Amino acid sequence: MNIQAPGSILVVADRSPADAELLVKAARVAKRFGAKLELLLCDSEHAYALEHAYERSGVETVRRHCVAEALAYLTRLKGSVTAQGVEVLIDASCQSPLYEGIVRKVLSSRPGLVIKTAGEVDARGRATFDANDWQLMRACPVTIMLTRGRRWSPRPRFAAAVDVSDEETEGLAKLILENAASMAGQCEGELELLYAESTGTAQAAATAHVAAMDRLIQRSHLEKADVHILAGDPERTLPAFARQRNYDVLVMGALSHRVELTAMVGSLTSRLVDALECDFVLVKPACYRSPLGACASSYGGRLGR
């Protein structure tokens, strides 16, 4: 598949120990695509405190100090990847909430991909997605990869989970598969295609779905053994199957395809994100408009601009 490579990748740091592994992974992807990296640190905690400060004098001075400290941290972090031949830029801001600061940066710098680590760690030490992560899934106008920090296999295993039902946004399944194939190919990984047909689907609809899958497969270089069509409720069968396959990266649509919920993260996406330990690449339809502005079709949708 011939997909335009991302010219730049935005990497969201958070001053946690996970930043080092995040940067290793981002540099690997950037080097394969020939993209530059831009490291961003948005100090949303201090921004929130400053926004609610009773005494307003000195607020801007403190804000500038926060940005300067963030830039100093990113400068140190940058040193770990510059030797790998990847161009690295840095930027910092002091905005709240965090997801809005990230999206505003996306709108201004127009990266082809955003990479971020899960925002919280639970009592068991498992990285989990916090409220800002869920909002970012919804509002980011370009493809986003959310990671739990697990290292990829030497030959990473990618899966593209698609929906070819009539309810799905037109062209999204093709876009998901193209993004997955591009990343898997550039990272010298393996790729599988997943689709689950709900039990009780009318015969005519099921036949149409099979035909749609056939058309999708014909556009790819996948072998039959790499295509898995499951029977049963997708919210039950897909998480169970994907858990058994132990993928490194799952590529899927980010939003609900129900018309009245187009601004919300889809229920299947939510179920997969909660159930699996892998990284997630979330793809938006080309016509998606972020609630904060900008249409993905102008510079997003695909892995590239």
C-alpha positions, 0 to 999 in steps of 0.5 A: 500500500502506498501511503504518504509517510508522516512528515512529523510525529508529535510525542507527548512527554509527561516527565514520568519514567515512561518517557524513555521507552515512549521516545525509543518507540517513537524514534523507531517509527520516525526513523522507519518513516523518515519523519522528524519528531517533535517533543511536547510537554504541556504543564497542565497541572500548574496551568490549572492552579494558575487559572484558579489563583486568587492573587493574579499578580505574577501569574504570567511570570510563573507560567513562563518559568513552568515553560522554561523548566519543561523545555529544559527537561525536553532538552535532556530527553532529546539527547537520548535520540539525536544520535539515532539520526532522527531530527528532534524538535521540542516545544512546551506549553502551560495549558489546561486541560491537558488534552486541549493543550495537545490538540491545540499543538496538533492544530498548529504544527499539523503532525501526521501522528501523535504518540502518548503514554497512558496517563495513569498507573493503577494499584496493580502497576498497570498503565491505564487511560485517564480522562484526558486520554479518553478526551484526546481519543475523541478530540484529536484530529489526526491518527493517535497512538496510545501506548501502555509502555510495553516493548514491542517484539523484534518483529512487532505484531499488528492487527487491524480491527475493522467494521464493514457494516452499513453503519460504519463511516464510509471508507473508514475500514480501508483507512484503518487497514492502510494505516495498519499496513503502512506501520507494519510494513515500515516497522518490519512487522506482521499484520492481521485483519480482524472482523466480527459478524454479530450473531443474528445478522440478516442473511442479506446483510451478512452476504454484503459484509462478506463481499465488502471484506473480500474487496478490502482484502483484494486491495491488500497483500494479506494471505488468507491465514492473516484474515480472521472473520469471527462469529459473535458480538464484536464487543465480546469476540474481538477482545477475547481473540485479540488477547489470545493473539498477543498483538503489539499494536491494534489499529482501529477506528476511534469513534462510535459510528452511530450518528447521534454519538459521532463525537464519542469514543465507540463502545467497541473501542472502549472495550478493546482498550480496557481489555488489552495490554497492547498499544492502540492506533486510533484512526478517524474518518477523513471528514472528522472535525475536532470539537476544538476546530480543524477537519482531519481531511485537511491534514489528517485521517491517513498516516501523513498529511 
